[in-house]
Amino acid sequence: MSGAAGPSKSRRKREAETLQALGETLAAYPRAELAPLNLPERLLQAFEELGHIRSHEARRRQCQFIGRLMRDVDPAPLQAFIEARTRPSRLAARQFKETERWRDRMLDGGAVVLQEFLAAHPAASRAEAEALGDTLAAARAGRSGAARRLFRELKAVLERGGGEHVSPGGAALLE
């Protein structure tokens, strides 16, 4: 009978699929950005070939081949490479959502929420506070483009403030 000589077939398949997906993600990066990773030349060539293939079936086979080549590479630094490049976009998405929440709360709550925002973000200048107040009044009156302008002004204050942001729910967001 066969003994338990390693991971199960299902586990090996999941690991192979993970490596294949990692390879596909890396293939989207320009070769110059991948240079510090010291990847094998054959893997870099496979990435380049994938970019030229248009047929669905041929792309699938090339991705499987990339997955096979990925077995010889330590995935940890590659995952760290990808994570380092996606982190800024995650931060930007979080800041965008925070700005949206403040804008929506201000449109609903008016000057009370504006004062709450200014208290949470003391880096806002007096001129910015006045501009926010004017833009908020215009947006609540339904003037065209005022809500977008309010969003841009809030975003400017949040970006310039840096460090720690206080979300509309009161929880601190660390950057």
DATA-V464029 format. One record per residue. N is the residue number from 1. RES is the residue in three letters. PSI is psi in radians with two decimals (none if undefined). OMEGA is omega in radians with two decimals (999 if undefined). D_FIRST is the distance of its C-alpha to the first C-alpha in Angstrom with 1 decimal. Layout:
n={N:N}
res={RES:RES}
psi={PSI:PSI}
omega={OMEGA:OMEGA}
d_first={D_FIRST:D_FIRST}
This chain:
n={1:2:3:4:5:6:7:8:9:10:11:12:13:14:15:16:17:18:19:20:21:22:23:24:25:26:27:28:29:30:31:32:33:34:35:36:37:38:39:40:41:42:43:44:45:46:47:48:49:50:51:52:53:54:55:56:57:58:59:60:61:62:63:64:65:66:67:68:69:70:71:72:73:74:75:76:77:78:79:80:81:82:83:84:85:86:87:88:89:90:91:92:93:94:95:96:97:98:99:100:101:102:103:104:105:106:107:108:109:110:111:112:113:114:115:116:117:118:119:120:121:122:123:124:125:126:127:128:129:130:131:132:133:134:135:136:137:138:139:140:141:142:143:144:145:146:147:148:149:150:151:152:153:154:155:156:157:158:159:160:161:162:163:164:165:166:167:168:169:170:171:172:173:174:175}
res={MET:SER:GLY:ALA:ALA:GLY:PRO:SER:LYS:SER:ARG:ARG:LYS:ARG:GLU:ALA:GLU:THR:LEU:GLN:ALA:LEU:GLY:GLU:THR:LEU:ALA:ALA:TYR:PRO:ARG:ALA:GLU:LEU:ALA:PRO:LEU:ASN:LEU:PRO:GLU:ARG:LEU:LEU:GLN:ALA:PHE:GLU:GLU:LEU:GLY:HIS:ILE:ARG:SER:HIS:GLU:ALA:ARG:ARG:ARG:GLN:CYS:GLN:PHE:ILE:GLY:ARG:LEU:MET:ARG:ASP:VAL:ASP:PRO:ALA:PRO:LEU:GLN:ALA:PHE:ILE:GLU:ALA:ARG:THR:ARG:PRO:SER:ARG:LEU:ALA:ALA:ARG:GLN:PHE:LYS:GLU:THR:GLU:ARG:TRP:ARG:ASP:ARG:MET:LEU:ASP:GLY:GLY:ALA:VAL:VAL:LEU:GLN:GLU:PHE:LEU:ALA:ALA:HIS:PRO:ALA:ALA:SER:ARG:ALA:GLU:ALA:GLU:ALA:LEU:GLY:ASP:THR:LEU:ALA:ALA:ALA:ARG:ALA:GLY:ARG:SER:GLY:ALA:ALA:ARG:ARG:LEU:PHE:ARG:GLU:LEU:LYS:ALA:VAL:LEU:GLU:ARG:GLY:GLY:GLY:GLU:HIS:VAL:SER:PRO:GLY:GLY:ALA:ALA:LEU:LEU:GLU}
psi={2.74:2.46:3.00:1.46:0.98:-2.96:2.74:2.86:-0.69:-0.73:-0.75:-0.69:-0.75:-0.74:-0.70:-0.72:-0.65:-0.77:-0.67:-0.78:-0.70:-0.75:-0.73:-0.70:-0.76:-0.58:-0.40:-0.29:2.57:2.61:-0.62:-0.62:-0.46:-0.20:-0.76:-0.25:-0.20:0.90:2.66:2.52:-0.66:-0.65:-0.74:-0.68:-0.69:-0.68:-0.81:-0.75:-0.66:-0.64:-0.37:-0.20:2.28:-0.49:2.30:-0.84:-0.70:-0.67:-0.73:-0.81:-0.71:-0.67:-0.67:-0.69:-0.75:-0.74:-0.68:-0.74:-0.52:-0.34:-0.41:0.10:2.47:2.07:-0.35:-0.89:-0.50:-0.73:-0.67:-0.67:-0.84:-0.75:-0.72:-0.53:-0.37:-0.31:-0.81:-0.66:-0.55:-0.72:-0.76:-0.69:-0.71:-0.72:-0.65:-0.80:-0.68:-0.76:-0.75:-0.76:-0.78:-0.81:-0.83:-0.72:-0.69:-0.70:-0.58:-0.74:-0.25:-2.48:-0.51:-0.79:-0.60:-0.78:-0.68:-0.75:-0.82:-0.60:-0.63:-0.34:1.31:-0.17:-0.24:2.28:2.91:-0.69:-0.71:-0.71:-0.75:-0.72:-0.71:-0.75:-0.78:-0.77:-0.68:-0.77:-0.72:-0.71:-0.71:-0.44:-0.13:0.35:2.47:2.26:-0.11:-0.63:-0.67:-0.71:-0.70:-0.76:-0.84:-0.72:-0.72:-0.75:-0.73:-0.75:-0.78:-0.73:-0.71:-0.53:-0.65:-3.06:-1.95:2.30:2.57:2.09:2.86:-0.42:-0.13:-0.11:2.46:2.39:2.11:2.46:none}
omega={3.14:3.12:3.12:-3.08:3.10:-3.10:-3.13:3.12:3.13:-3.14:3.12:3.14:3.10:3.13:3.12:3.12:3.10:3.11:3.11:3.12:3.10:3.11:3.12:3.12:3.13:-3.11:-3.13:-3.12:3.07:-3.10:-3.13:3.12:-3.12:-3.07:-3.11:-3.11:3.14:3.12:3.09:-3.10:-3.13:3.11:3.10:3.09:3.13:3.07:-3.11:3.13:3.13:3.14:-3.10:-3.06:-3.14:-3.11:-3.11:-3.09:3.11:3.09:3.14:3.14:3.13:3.11:3.08:3.11:3.09:3.09:3.12:3.12:-3.12:-3.14:-3.10:-3.07:3.07:-3.06:-3.05:3.13:3.13:3.09:3.10:3.10:-3.12:3.14:-3.14:-3.13:3.12:-3.11:3.14:-3.13:3.07:3.10:3.14:3.12:3.13:3.12:3.11:-3.14:3.11:3.12:3.10:-3.14:3.12:-3.13:-3.12:3.11:3.12:3.13:3.12:-2.99:3.08:-3.01:3.14:3.14:3.07:3.11:3.09:3.11:-3.12:3.08:-3.13:-3.09:-3.08:3.12:3.14:3.14:3.12:3.12:3.11:3.13:3.12:3.12:3.10:3.13:3.13:-3.12:3.11:3.12:3.13:-3.14:3.13:3.09:3.09:-3.14:-3.09:3.08:-3.07:3.14:3.09:3.11:3.09:3.11:-3.13:3.14:3.09:-3.14:3.14:3.14:-3.12:-3.14:-3.13:-3.12:3.12:3.07:-3.05:3.08:3.03:-3.11:-3.14:3.10:3.10:-3.12:3.12:3.06:3.13:3.09:999}
d_first={0.0:3.8:6.5:10.0:11.6:14.8:16.6:15.4:16.3:19.3:20.5:20.4:22.3:24.8:25.4:26.0:28.4:30.2:30.7:31.9:34.4:35.5:36.1:38.1:40.2:41.0:41.9:44.8:46.5:48.9:47.7:50.4:48.9:45.5:47.0:46.6:42.8:42.5:39.9:38.8:41.3:38.8:37.9:41.6:42.2:39.5:41.3:44.6:43.3:42.0:45.5:46.9:44.4:45.8:43.5:41.0:38.2:39.0:39.1:35.7:34.2:36.2:34.9:31.3:32.3:33.9:30.8:28.9:31.7:31.7:28.3:30.2:32.8:33.0:33.6:35.5:38.8:38.6:38.2:41.1:43.1:42.7:43.4:46.5:47.8:47.2:48.6:52.2:51.8:50.3:53.3:55.6:54.0:54.4:58.0:58.7:57.5:59.5:62.6:62.1:61.8:65.0:66.8:65.8:66.8:70.1:70.9:70.3:71.9:74.5:76.4:74.7:71.3:73.0:74.3:70.9:69.5:72.3:71.8:68.1:68.9:72.0:71.7:73.3:76.9:79.8:80.2:76.6:77.0:80.2:78.5:75.6:78.1:80.0:76.9:75.5:78.8:78.8:75.2:76.0:79.1:76.9:78.2:76.3:73.9:74.6:71.1:69.6:72.2:71.4:67.7:68.7:71.0:68.4:65.8:68.3:69.0:65.3:64.5:67.5:66.7:63.4:61.4:60.8:61.4:62.0:60.5:62.6:60.6:61.7:58.4:58.6:56.6:55.9:55.8}
